[in-house]
Amino acid sequence: MKHILSKQVAEEAGITEPQAEKAVEAMVGYLKTRIPKETAAEIQNLFLADNE
């Protein structure tokens, strides 16, 4: 999932995939500080795990 999201961010933002991966990681980090811990763990597993 991370790869798919990073690729889409890279295409839409006109940046490289490594830059997009950092952006995705930053977004997940931000969300983790704003939502309940249980939900944050699910989001982290969904977006940062490499289990496409």
Secondary structure, 3 states (H helix, E strand, C coil): CHHHHHHHHHHHHCCCHHHHHHHHHHHHHHHHCCCCHHHHHHHHHHHHCCCC
